[in-house]
Amino acid sequence: MRIIVTSNYEELGQLTSDYLFGLMLSKQNRMNLAITAGKTPEAVYKYLVPKVKEKDYLNHVHYYNFDEIPHKVTKTAGITRRDLNQLFFIPANIPTGQIHPLDENNYLNQDERLANDGGLDAILLGIGADGHYCGNLPDTTSFEDFTSRIECDERIKNRIKVHFAKAEDIPDYYVTMGPRSIMSAKRLVLIANGTRKAKIMKEFIHGKITPEIPASILKMHPDLTVIMDEEAASL
């Protein structure tokens, strides 16, 4: 595990975008990259978008999402795909042929599809204040899980209700790549910012590997880079 501490959130975004862009340029044949939605990567995409927008020499880069909360009512793109569209795919004008969505209709074939595509070269991950990553929550998924469907109990529905206008719109399940699927990627990049993430980053780096902190298993990966700002590293 390599740990990089940046002076602030903007530097985190710039450094992470440079790292990902370098990976893209390092390959001439197909590169497969899974990226995260949410608040933490906003600065990453701010700097990455102008680097990749309408660059023909990056046509070999293919993008994947690693989890999805389906939209129960509209049956349109799920919450993750919607956010990635807004944050990155649309502003960067990424061709649809280079975007390979994971959703509730194809999750059973996700791991096989990735294997047939050559596997993921890298995954950009965030970490929750409770130690979750992707859709792998404490007491919800096992370290042995591949990509799977997770049923939403009231606890989980309460977590994701912020994405929906009405309670009846909240789905009864979501899909996510599990720990074994994530760990099969060649490289992992974990980003964290802000004092809200300080406690979990201390536990992640110095604590034991336990299902109570799902992200702790990532420390077992042979090529993990952690990039966080000084606030997240403050403890």
VEXBALUM-837667 format. One record per residue (C-alpha): residue in one letter; z, y, x. Coordinates in nm, 3 decimals, m for minus. Layout:
N
lonu: A; w: Z; v: Y; u: X;
...
end
This chain:
235
lonu: M; w: 0.000; v: 0.000; u: 0.000;
lonu: R; w: m0.102; v: 0.339; u: 0.132;
lonu: I; w: 0.091; v: 0.640; u: m0.003;
lonu: I; w: m0.056; v: 0.991; u: 0.005;
lonu: V; w: 0.148; v: 1.290; u: m0.111;
lonu: T; w: m0.043; v: 1.609; u: m0.191;
lonu: S; w: 0.109; v: 1.955; u: m0.205;
lonu: N; w: 0.018; v: 2.007; u: m0.571;
lonu: Y; w: m0.173; v: 1.869; u: m0.869;
lonu: E; w: m0.497; v: 2.050; u: m0.785;
lonu: E; w: m0.503; v: 1.896; u: m0.439;
lonu: L; w: m0.439; v: 1.556; u: m0.596;
lonu: G; w: m0.745; v: 1.604; u: m0.815;
lonu: Q; w: m0.964; v: 1.718; u: m0.530;
lonu: L; w: m0.852; v: 1.444; u: m0.289;
lonu: T; w: m0.890; v: 1.167; u: m0.546;
lonu: S; w: m1.235; v: 1.288; u: m0.645;
lonu: D; w: m1.337; v: 1.296; u: m0.278;
lonu: Y; w: m1.205; v: 0.941; u: m0.235;
lonu: L; w: m1.398; v: 0.808; u: m0.535;
lonu: F; w: m1.713; v: 0.995; u: m0.435;
lonu: G; w: m1.689; v: 0.846; u: m0.088;
lonu: L; w: m1.668; v: 0.497; u: m0.237;
lonu: M; w: m1.979; v: 0.568; u: m0.442;
lonu: L; w: m2.172; v: 0.678; u: m0.134;
lonu: S; w: m2.049; v: 0.382; u: 0.070;
lonu: K; w: m2.256; v: 0.136; u: m0.132;
lonu: Q; w: m2.631; v: 0.115; u: m0.170;
lonu: N; w: m2.634; v: m0.163; u: m0.423;
lonu: R; w: m2.446; v: m0.166; u: m0.753;
lonu: M; w: m2.095; v: m0.022; u: m0.760;
lonu: N; w: m1.863; v: m0.092; u: m1.053;
lonu: L; w: m1.585; v: 0.159; u: m1.121;
lonu: A; w: m1.322; v: 0.151; u: m1.396;
lonu: I; w: m1.167; v: 0.488; u: m1.479;
lonu: T; w: m0.870; v: 0.610; u: m1.679;
lonu: A; w: m0.830; v: 0.859; u: m1.959;
lonu: G; w: m0.517; v: 1.067; u: m2.025;
lonu: K; w: m0.371; v: 1.387; u: m1.882;
lonu: T; w: m0.316; v: 1.283; u: m1.521;
lonu: P; w: m0.685; v: 1.244; u: m1.422;
lonu: E; w: m0.800; v: 1.575; u: m1.572;
lonu: A; w: m0.800; v: 1.745; u: m1.231;
lonu: V; w: m0.981; v: 1.445; u: m1.080;
lonu: Y; w: m1.269; v: 1.479; u: m1.324;
lonu: K; w: m1.272; v: 1.857; u: m1.282;
lonu: Y; w: m1.377; v: 1.803; u: m0.920;
lonu: L; w: m1.571; v: 1.480; u: m0.966;
lonu: V; w: m1.806; v: 1.600; u: m1.241;
lonu: P; w: m2.004; v: 1.847; u: m1.027;
lonu: K; w: m2.027; v: 1.592; u: m0.745;
lonu: V; w: m2.195; v: 1.328; u: m0.961;
lonu: K; w: m2.378; v: 1.523; u: m1.233;
lonu: E; w: m2.747; v: 1.434; u: m1.247;
lonu: K; w: m2.745; v: 1.284; u: m0.898;
lonu: D; w: m3.020; v: 1.022; u: m0.890;
lonu: Y; w: m2.876; v: 0.869; u: m0.574;
lonu: L; w: m2.572; v: 0.762; u: m0.782;
lonu: N; w: m2.770; v: 0.559; u: m1.034;
lonu: H; w: m2.616; v: 0.248; u: m0.879;
lonu: V; w: m2.266; v: 0.347; u: m1.002;
lonu: H; w: m2.162; v: 0.179; u: m1.327;
lonu: Y; w: m1.855; v: 0.278; u: m1.526;
lonu: Y; w: m1.605; v: 0.073; u: m1.727;
lonu: N; w: m1.293; v: 0.145; u: m1.930;
lonu: F; w: m1.002; v: m0.094; u: m1.897;
lonu: D; w: m0.840; v: m0.056; u: m2.239;
lonu: E; w: m0.924; v: 0.064; u: m2.586;
lonu: I; w: m0.742; v: 0.169; u: m2.901;
lonu: P; w: m0.990; v: 0.115; u: m3.184;
lonu: H; w: m1.042; v: 0.378; u: m3.449;
lonu: K; w: m0.946; v: 0.192; u: m3.765;
lonu: V; w: m1.103; v: 0.431; u: m4.015;
lonu: T; w: m1.424; v: 0.572; u: m3.870;
lonu: K; w: m1.526; v: 0.261; u: m3.673;
lonu: T; w: m1.668; v: 0.499; u: m3.411;
lonu: A; w: m1.585; v: 0.499; u: m3.042;
lonu: G; w: m1.220; v: 0.421; u: m2.976;
lonu: I; w: m0.961; v: 0.661; u: m2.842;
lonu: T; w: m1.016; v: 0.576; u: m2.475;
lonu: R; w: m1.395; v: 0.602; u: m2.495;
lonu: R; w: m1.366; v: 0.929; u: m2.688;
lonu: D; w: m1.141; v: 1.078; u: m2.420;
lonu: L; w: m1.359; v: 0.955; u: m2.134;
lonu: N; w: m1.663; v: 1.104; u: m2.306;
lonu: Q; w: m1.492; v: 1.441; u: m2.325;
lonu: L; w: m1.337; v: 1.432; u: m1.979;
lonu: F; w: m1.619; v: 1.283; u: m1.776;
lonu: F; w: m1.918; v: 1.103; u: m1.925;
lonu: I; w: m2.060; v: 1.395; u: m2.127;
lonu: P; w: m1.991; v: 1.681; u: m1.881;
lonu: A; w: m2.123; v: 1.467; u: m1.594;
lonu: N; w: m2.425; v: 1.362; u: m1.805;
lonu: I; w: m2.379; v: 0.996; u: m1.714;
lonu: P; w: m2.668; v: 0.787; u: m1.854;
lonu: T; w: m2.561; v: 0.544; u: m2.126;
lonu: G; w: m2.712; v: 0.258; u: m1.927;
lonu: Q; w: m2.444; v: 0.311; u: m1.662;
lonu: I; w: m2.155; v: 0.300; u: m1.912;
lonu: H; w: m2.019; v: m0.040; u: m2.017;
lonu: P; w: m1.752; v: m0.003; u: m2.286;
lonu: L; w: m1.470; v: m0.245; u: m2.341;
lonu: D; w: m1.381; v: m0.258; u: m2.710;
lonu: E; w: m1.240; v: m0.476; u: m2.986;
lonu: N; w: m1.574; v: m0.653; u: m3.027;
lonu: N; w: m1.635; v: m0.769; u: m2.670;
lonu: Y; w: m1.292; v: m0.801; u: m2.507;
lonu: L; w: m1.305; v: m1.182; u: m2.509;
lonu: N; w: m1.605; v: m1.166; u: m2.276;
lonu: Q; w: m1.480; v: m0.879; u: m2.057;
lonu: D; w: m1.366; v: m1.084; u: m1.758;
lonu: E; w: m1.679; v: m1.298; u: m1.762;
lonu: R; w: m1.897; v: m0.989; u: m1.795;
lonu: L; w: m1.728; v: m0.822; u: m1.499;
lonu: A; w: m1.770; v: m1.136; u: m1.289;
lonu: N; w: m2.140; v: m1.151; u: m1.376;
lonu: D; w: m2.174; v: m0.781; u: m1.283;
lonu: G; w: m2.025; v: m0.847; u: m0.940;
lonu: G; w: m1.664; v: m0.755; u: m1.017;
lonu: L; w: m1.497; v: m0.416; u: m1.010;
lonu: D; w: m1.521; v: m0.236; u: m0.678;
lonu: A; w: m1.242; v: 0.004; u: m0.770;
lonu: I; w: m1.013; v: 0.105; u: m1.055;
lonu: L; w: m0.861; v: 0.450; u: m1.104;
lonu: L; w: m0.522; v: 0.402; u: m1.270;
lonu: G; w: m0.244; v: 0.618; u: m1.405;
lonu: I; w: 0.117; v: 0.516; u: m1.455;
lonu: G; w: 0.343; v: 0.591; u: m1.750;
lonu: A; w: 0.697; v: 0.720; u: m1.721;
lonu: D; w: 0.808; v: 0.374; u: m1.836;
lonu: G; w: 0.601; v: 0.197; u: m1.570;
lonu: H; w: 0.311; v: 0.090; u: m1.789;
lonu: Y; w: m0.051; v: 0.100; u: m1.679;
lonu: C; w: m0.366; v: 0.038; u: m1.884;
lonu: G; w: m0.232; v: m0.117; u: m2.204;
lonu: N; w: 0.023; v: m0.327; u: m2.017;
lonu: L; w: 0.356; v: m0.218; u: m2.158;
lonu: P; w: 0.710; v: m0.333; u: m2.073;
lonu: D; w: 0.798; v: m0.651; u: m2.265;
lonu: T; w: 0.445; v: m0.671; u: m2.408;
lonu: T; w: 0.218; v: m0.834; u: m2.152;
lonu: S; w: 0.272; v: m1.103; u: m1.891;
lonu: F; w: 0.172; v: m1.085; u: m1.527;
lonu: E; w: m0.044; v: m1.390; u: m1.605;
lonu: D; w: m0.258; v: m1.218; u: m1.871;
lonu: F; w: m0.630; v: m1.157; u: m1.846;
lonu: T; w: m0.809; v: m0.918; u: m2.085;
lonu: S; w: m0.653; v: m0.966; u: m2.426;
lonu: R; w: m0.575; v: m0.827; u: m2.767;
lonu: I; w: m0.226; v: m0.683; u: m2.811;
lonu: E; w: m0.076; v: m0.671; u: m3.159;
lonu: C; w: 0.094; v: m0.342; u: m3.242;
lonu: D; w: 0.453; v: m0.365; u: m3.364;
lonu: E; w: 0.627; v: m0.054; u: m3.492;
lonu: R; w: 0.738; v: 0.039; u: m3.141;
lonu: I; w: 0.379; v: 0.041; u: m3.015;
lonu: K; w: 0.247; v: 0.216; u: m3.325;
lonu: N; w: 0.500; v: 0.489; u: m3.266;
lonu: R; w: 0.369; v: 0.529; u: m2.910;
lonu: I; w: 0.005; v: 0.571; u: m3.012;
lonu: K; w: 0.050; v: 0.769; u: m3.334;
lonu: V; w: m0.017; v: 1.093; u: m3.146;
lonu: H; w: m0.387; v: 0.997; u: m3.141;
lonu: F; w: m0.418; v: 0.978; u: m3.521;
lonu: A; w: m0.400; v: 1.229; u: m3.802;
lonu: K; w: m0.240; v: 0.992; u: m4.053;
lonu: A; w: m0.008; v: 0.693; u: m4.019;
lonu: E; w: m0.248; v: 0.471; u: m4.212;
lonu: D; w: m0.514; v: 0.534; u: m3.947;
lonu: I; w: m0.310; v: 0.368; u: m3.673;
lonu: P; w: m0.464; v: 0.028; u: m3.586;
lonu: D; w: m0.274; v: m0.299; u: m3.585;
lonu: Y; w: m0.388; v: m0.389; u: m3.232;
lonu: Y; w: m0.555; v: m0.267; u: m2.916;
lonu: V; w: m0.732; v: m0.440; u: m2.627;
lonu: T; w: m0.659; v: m0.414; u: m2.257;
lonu: M; w: m0.740; v: m0.569; u: m1.924;
lonu: G; w: m0.431; v: m0.763; u: m1.822;
lonu: P; w: m0.264; v: m0.779; u: m1.482;
lonu: R; w: m0.475; v: m1.070; u: m1.356;
lonu: S; w: m0.795; v: m0.888; u: m1.454;
lonu: I; w: m0.683; v: m0.566; u: m1.286;
lonu: M; w: m0.568; v: m0.743; u: m0.970;
lonu: S; w: m0.912; v: m0.900; u: m0.925;
lonu: A; w: m1.066; v: m0.559; u: m0.843;
lonu: K; w: m1.145; v: m0.492; u: m0.478;
lonu: R; w: m0.954; v: m0.159; u: m0.466;
lonu: L; w: m0.691; v: 0.011; u: m0.678;
lonu: V; w: m0.617; v: 0.383; u: m0.681;
lonu: L; w: m0.297; v: 0.487; u: m0.860;
lonu: I; w: m0.236; v: 0.855; u: m0.932;
lonu: A; w: 0.079; v: 1.032; u: m1.054;
lonu: N; w: 0.184; v: 1.394; u: m1.090;
lonu: G; w: 0.473; v: 1.604; u: m1.210;
lonu: T; w: 0.849; v: 1.570; u: m1.212;
lonu: R; w: 0.827; v: 1.356; u: m1.526;
lonu: K; w: 0.684; v: 1.077; u: m1.307;
lonu: A; w: 0.935; v: 1.119; u: m1.021;
lonu: K; w: 1.184; v: 0.857; u: m1.143;
lonu: I; w: 0.924; v: 0.590; u: m1.211;
lonu: M; w: 0.747; v: 0.652; u: m0.881;
lonu: K; w: 1.074; v: 0.601; u: m0.695;
lonu: E; w: 1.131; v: 0.276; u: m0.886;
lonu: F; w: 0.769; v: 0.171; u: m0.837;
lonu: I; w: 0.768; v: 0.222; u: m0.460;
lonu: H; w: 1.121; v: 0.113; u: m0.372;
lonu: G; w: 1.209; v: m0.125; u: m0.655;
lonu: K; w: 1.144; v: m0.493; u: m0.711;
lonu: I; w: 0.844; v: m0.648; u: m0.883;
lonu: T; w: 0.945; v: m0.704; u: m1.241;
lonu: P; w: 0.780; v: m0.723; u: m1.586;
lonu: E; w: 1.020; v: m0.448; u: m1.690;
lonu: I; w: 0.804; v: m0.218; u: m1.477;
lonu: P; w: 0.454; v: m0.362; u: m1.539;
lonu: A; w: 0.290; v: m0.150; u: m1.268;
lonu: S; w: 0.517; v: m0.303; u: m1.003;
lonu: I; w: 0.278; v: m0.600; u: m0.975;
lonu: L; w: 0.016; v: m0.363; u: m0.834;
lonu: K; w: 0.212; v: m0.353; u: m0.509;
lonu: M; w: 0.091; v: m0.707; u: m0.446;
lonu: H; w: m0.272; v: m0.590; u: m0.431;
lonu: P; w: m0.419; v: m0.597; u: m0.078;
lonu: D; w: m0.592; v: m0.257; u: m0.115;
lonu: L; w: m0.376; v: m0.017; u: m0.317;
lonu: T; w: m0.382; v: 0.358; u: m0.254;
lonu: V; w: m0.117; v: 0.571; u: m0.427;
lonu: I; w: m0.191; v: 0.943; u: m0.454;
lonu: M; w: 0.080; v: 1.167; u: m0.599;
lonu: D; w: 0.183; v: 1.529; u: m0.577;
lonu: E; w: 0.509; v: 1.654; u: m0.430;
lonu: E; w: 0.672; v: 1.675; u: m0.773;
lonu: A; w: 0.605; v: 1.308; u: m0.845;
lonu: A; w: 0.730; v: 1.221; u: m0.496;
lonu: S; w: 1.040; v: 1.440; u: m0.519;
lonu: L; w: 1.284; v: 1.148; u: m0.551;
end
